Amino acid sequence: MNNFKDTFETMRTSEEHMKALDYEKWHKQIPYISFPAGWKVKIDFPRTGAMVRFRVCLVPNLEEDVSIYLDCDEILGMYGGPYWEVYPHRGDTFRCGMNETDRLIEAIAESLVEVTPRNEILKMKLDNMLEKDEH
């Protein structure tokens, strides 16, 4: 268990970090994202200047996922404004503006096909077809 001094220092450092990245400003501007059914989304720690970071997969526990981060101040790369980066995407990375959430979802979907083993995708399609036949 942390002692009070360690806890206070962690809180102070966290507050400095929030001010340095202007969390209050960006909190109001970051858009909501509607994820398709079946996607598993894991929130990750923002690091190395990312404002937001998360991972998406179709099949948990395969360790085959897509990494996404939001860079609001072009700390990690150049785009011309706040942008999402998706990795991997067609053997490289994909970037789109912060408010281009439809393009973001499309890129993540393409990347999920890229990283998910083919047999798992076929199994998911078969399960989906069988589920529809039951109704």
ZIKARA-V43646 format. One record per pair of residues at least 12 apart in sequence whose ideal C-beta (glycine too) atoms are under 10 Angstrom apart, sorted by the first residue. I is the first residue (numbers start at 1). J is the second residue. D is the distance in Angstrom with one decimal. If there is no record, write none. Layout:
i=<I I>
j=<J J>
d=<D D>
//
This chain:
i=<17 20 20 21 21 21 21 21 21 21 22 22 22 23 23 23 25 26 26 26 26 26 26 26 27 29 29 29 29 29 30 30 30 30 30 30 30 31 31 31 31 31 31 31 32 33 33 33 33 33 33 33 33 33 34 34 34 35 35 35 35 35 36 36 36 36 36 38 38 38 38 38 38 39 39 39 39 39 39 39 39 40 40 40 40 40 40 40 40 41 41 41 41 41 41 41 42 42 42 42 42 42 43 44 44 44 44 46 46 46 47 48 48 48 48 49 49 49 49 49 49 49 49 50 50 50 50 50 50 50 50 50 51 51 51 51 51 51 51 51 52 52 52 52 52 52 52 53 53 53 53 53 53 54 54 54 54 54 54 55 55 55 56 56 56 56 56 56 56 56 57 57 57 57 58 58 58 58 58 58 58 58 58 59 59 59 59 59 59 59 62 62 62 62 63 64 64 64 64 64 64 65 65 65 65 65 66 66 66 66 66 66 66 66 66 66 66 66 66 66 66 67 67 67 67 67 67 67 67 68 68 68 68 68 68 68 68 68 69 69 69 69 69 70 70 70 70 70 70 71 71 71 71 71 72 77 77 78 79 79 79 79 80 80 81 81 81 82 82 82 83 83 83 83 83 83 84 84 84 84 84 84 84 84 84 84 85 85 86 86 86 86 86 86 86 86 86 86 87 87 87 88 88 88 88 89 89 89 89 89 89 90 90 90 90 91 93 93 94 94 94 94 94 95>
j=<46 49 73 46 49 50 51 72 73 75 51 72 73 46 51 72 72 51 52 70 72 73 82 98 51 51 72 82 98 99 51 52 70 72 82 98 99 70 84 98 99 100 101 104 101 52 54 68 84 101 102 104 105 108 101 102 105 54 56 101 105 108 56 105 108 109 112 58 59 112 124 127 128 56 57 58 66 105 108 109 112 55 56 57 58 59 60 61 65 54 55 56 57 65 68 108 54 55 56 57 60 65 55 65 67 68 69 69 70 71 69 69 71 75 76 69 71 72 73 74 75 76 77 67 68 69 70 71 72 75 76 85 69 70 71 72 73 75 82 98 68 69 70 71 72 84 98 67 68 69 70 71 85 66 67 68 69 70 108 67 68 69 68 86 105 108 109 111 112 115 112 115 116 120 109 112 113 115 116 117 120 121 124 112 116 117 120 121 123 124 115 116 117 120 115 112 114 115 116 117 120 88 111 112 115 116 86 87 88 89 94 107 108 109 110 111 112 113 114 115 116 85 86 87 88 93 108 111 115 84 85 86 87 94 104 107 108 111 83 84 85 86 87 82 83 84 85 98 104 83 84 85 95 98 98 93 95 95 95 96 97 98 95 97 97 98 99 97 98 99 95 96 97 98 100 104 96 97 98 99 100 101 103 104 107 108 104 107 103 104 105 106 107 108 109 110 111 112 107 111 115 110 111 114 115 107 108 110 111 114 115 107 110 111 114 114 107 111 106 107 108 110 111 107>
d=<9.4 9.8 9.7 8.4 7.7 9.2 6.3 7.4 7.1 8.4 9.1 7.7 7.7 10.0 7.7 9.5 8.5 5.7 8.7 8.4 5.0 8.8 7.7 8.9 9.3 10.0 8.1 7.6 7.3 8.5 7.3 6.7 6.8 8.0 8.4 6.9 9.3 9.8 10.0 6.8 5.5 9.1 5.5 9.3 7.8 9.9 9.3 9.5 9.3 5.2 9.8 7.0 7.3 9.5 7.6 9.4 7.6 9.8 7.5 9.9 7.3 8.4 9.8 7.0 9.0 7.3 9.6 6.7 9.8 9.8 7.4 10.0 8.3 5.4 7.7 6.8 9.5 9.2 7.8 8.6 7.6 8.7 6.9 5.1 7.0 7.8 5.2 9.6 8.3 5.8 7.4 5.4 8.5 9.7 9.2 9.6 6.3 4.6 7.7 7.7 8.5 7.6 8.3 9.9 7.7 8.9 8.3 7.1 8.2 9.7 8.8 8.9 9.6 7.6 6.5 9.0 6.6 9.1 7.3 9.0 3.1 5.3 9.6 10.0 9.4 4.0 6.4 5.9 8.7 7.7 6.5 8.6 7.7 4.7 6.7 4.6 7.9 8.9 7.9 9.2 8.2 6.5 4.1 9.1 8.6 8.7 9.7 7.4 7.1 4.3 7.6 9.8 9.7 9.3 8.1 5.5 7.8 9.1 9.9 5.6 7.2 9.8 6.7 9.0 9.7 5.5 9.2 8.1 6.6 9.5 7.3 7.8 7.4 9.9 9.8 5.5 8.9 8.7 5.0 9.7 6.8 7.3 6.4 9.8 6.5 8.1 5.0 9.0 8.6 7.6 8.9 7.6 7.1 7.0 9.7 8.9 9.4 4.6 5.7 6.7 8.1 10.0 9.1 8.4 6.6 8.9 6.2 7.1 7.2 8.0 9.8 8.7 5.6 9.2 9.2 4.3 5.9 10.0 8.1 6.1 9.2 8.3 7.5 4.9 8.1 9.4 10.0 9.0 9.8 6.1 6.9 5.3 7.8 9.4 7.5 8.8 6.6 8.8 9.4 7.3 5.5 8.8 8.5 6.8 7.4 5.5 8.0 6.4 9.5 5.9 8.1 6.6 8.8 9.0 7.1 8.4 7.3 9.3 5.5 8.6 7.4 9.3 9.8 8.3 6.1 7.1 9.4 7.0 3.9 8.3 4.9 6.4 5.8 6.2 8.6 9.6 5.5 7.7 6.5 9.6 7.6 8.2 8.5 4.9 8.1 9.1 9.7 9.5 9.7 7.1 9.9 9.7 4.6 5.8 10.0 8.5 5.6 10.0 10.0 7.6 9.9 10.0 6.0 6.2 6.6 5.7 8.5 6.5 4.9 7.2 9.8 9.1 7.1 8.1 7.1 8.2 9.5 9.6 9.1 4.2 8.6 7.9 7.4 8.7>
//
